[in-house]
Amino acid sequence: MADPEQPVPDAAQPPEVLTVREAARLLRISEEHVRELAREGKIPAGKIGQAWRFSRRALLRLLVDQSPDDI
């Protein structure tokens, strides 16, 4: 039974935590470039085991706050 205290995920709402593939689509760059930027600390990212994860909100904020030369 679902916990009434927990919000029900909205299928129409994009996920907040993204995979490499989802981050690449959002940024419109290759998956390998996303991994490279994450390894270099040029985009906000974290690792869970071997898998990179990205905050959609942080990536969008980065696009607004950074100049193209910063990435």
Secondary structure, DSSP 8 states (H G I E B T S, - for coil): ---TTS----TTS--SEE-HHHHHHHHTS-HHHHHHHHHTTSS--EEETTEEEEEHHHHHHHHHHS-GGG-
